[in-house]
Amino acid sequence: MHLTLDPADLVAVGAVRHRLRTALSHWGVPELSDTAELLTSELVTNALLHTAKGAVFDAALGSDSRLRVEVQDGTSRLPGRRRDPEAEYATSGRGLLLVEALADSWGVQLLGDGKVTWFELALP
């Protein structure tokens, strides 16, 4: 599944979530939907908030029995530091805590013209 996302599209995150849920159902793994949608929302939102160029979303089932989701954006700036969710004035930075806690693996790969932030979930 491959989607190009415009940063000015105010419903892009919801549309990606819906398309991902439909794809997971079609692929026979609807039980991954809740976690995959939550983590996808975090990655897509970060990409759209922190770049003016939009983002590219990819999701696929690998031959290694894993769902891999990638979000590519046009900035080489790495995700910010994870913040303490209990901090009194913390208003951002919690998304990476969710990704770290719920994904089986995740990371960031720098590209010549941006980066790809990804996560993987093991298939049931």
C-alpha positions as CSV (number, residue, x, y, z in Angstrom):
1,M,0.0,0.0,0.0
2,H,1.5,3.3,-1.1
3,L,0.1,6.8,-0.5
4,T,1.4,10.3,-1.1
5,L,0.3,12.8,1.6
6,D,0.0,16.5,1.2
7,P,0.8,18.6,4.3
8,A,-2.2,20.8,3.7
9,D,-4.6,17.9,3.7
10,L,-6.4,18.1,7.1
11,V,-7.9,14.7,6.8
12,A,-4.8,12.8,5.6
13,V,-4.1,11.0,8.9
14,G,-7.7,9.7,9.1
15,A,-7.6,8.6,5.5
16,V,-4.4,6.7,6.0
17,R,-5.8,5.0,9.1
18,H,-8.9,4.0,7.1
19,R,-6.9,2.6,4.2
20,L,-4.6,0.8,6.5
21,R,-7.5,-0.9,8.4
22,T,-9.0,-1.9,5.0
23,A,-5.7,-3.3,3.8
24,L,-5.1,-5.3,7.0
25,S,-8.5,-6.8,6.8
26,H,-7.9,-7.7,3.1
27,W,-4.5,-9.2,4.1
28,G,-6.2,-11.4,6.7
29,V,-4.7,-9.7,9.8
30,P,-7.4,-7.4,11.1
31,E,-6.2,-8.0,14.7
32,L,-3.2,-5.7,14.0
33,S,-5.5,-2.8,13.1
34,D,-5.7,-1.0,16.4
35,T,-2.0,-1.0,17.1
36,A,-1.0,-0.4,13.5
37,E,-3.4,2.6,13.2
38,L,-2.2,4.2,16.4
39,L,1.5,3.9,15.5
40,T,0.8,5.1,11.9
41,S,-1.1,8.1,13.2
42,E,2.0,9.1,15.3
43,L,4.4,8.7,12.4
44,V,2.2,10.4,9.8
45,T,1.3,13.3,12.1
46,N,5.0,13.9,12.9
47,A,5.9,13.9,9.2
48,L,3.1,16.3,8.3
49,L,3.8,18.7,11.2
50,H,7.5,18.9,10.7
51,T,7.9,19.2,6.9
52,A,6.4,21.4,4.2
53,K,6.9,18.8,1.5
54,G,4.4,16.2,2.7
55,A,5.1,12.6,3.2
56,V,4.9,9.2,1.6
57,F,3.3,6.3,3.4
58,D,4.0,2.6,2.6
59,A,2.7,-0.5,4.3
60,A,3.4,-4.1,3.4
61,L,3.4,-7.6,4.8
62,G,6.9,-9.1,4.6
63,S,7.8,-12.7,3.9
64,D,9.3,-12.6,7.4
65,S,5.8,-12.6,8.9
66,R,5.9,-8.9,9.8
67,L,3.9,-5.8,8.9
68,R,6.2,-3.0,8.0
69,V,5.0,0.6,7.9
70,E,7.2,3.4,6.6
71,V,6.7,7.1,6.5
72,Q,9.1,9.1,4.4
73,D,9.4,12.9,4.7
74,G,11.5,15.6,3.2
75,T,13.5,16.6,6.2
76,S,16.7,15.0,7.5
77,R,16.0,16.3,11.0
78,L,15.7,13.3,13.3
79,P,12.7,12.9,15.6
80,G,13.0,14.9,18.8
81,R,14.0,13.5,22.1
82,R,11.3,11.4,23.8
83,R,9.8,13.4,26.7
84,D,8.7,12.3,30.1
85,P,5.0,11.8,29.8
86,E,4.6,12.8,33.4
87,A,6.3,16.2,32.9
88,E,4.0,19.0,33.8
89,Y,4.4,21.0,30.6
90,A,5.1,18.3,28.1
91,T,2.8,18.8,25.1
92,S,4.6,16.7,22.6
93,G,7.2,13.9,22.4
94,R,4.9,11.2,23.7
95,G,4.3,9.6,20.3
96,L,7.8,8.1,20.2
97,L,7.1,6.5,23.6
98,L,4.0,4.8,22.1
99,V,6.0,3.6,19.1
100,E,8.8,2.3,21.3
101,A,6.4,0.6,23.6
102,L,4.1,-1.0,21.1
103,A,6.2,-1.8,18.0
104,D,8.2,-5.0,17.8
105,S,10.9,-2.9,16.2
106,W,11.2,0.7,14.8
107,G,13.8,3.1,13.6
108,V,14.8,6.0,11.4
109,Q,16.9,5.8,8.3
110,L,18.4,9.0,6.9
111,L,18.1,9.5,3.1
112,G,19.9,12.0,0.8
113,D,16.7,14.2,0.8
114,G,14.9,13.3,4.0
115,K,14.3,10.3,6.2
116,V,12.1,7.2,6.6
117,T,10.7,6.5,10.0
118,W,9.4,2.9,10.3
119,F,7.9,0.3,12.6
120,E,7.3,-3.4,12.4
121,L,4.7,-5.6,14.0
122,A,4.9,-9.3,14.1
123,L,2.0,-11.1,12.6
124,P,-0.1,-13.2,14.9
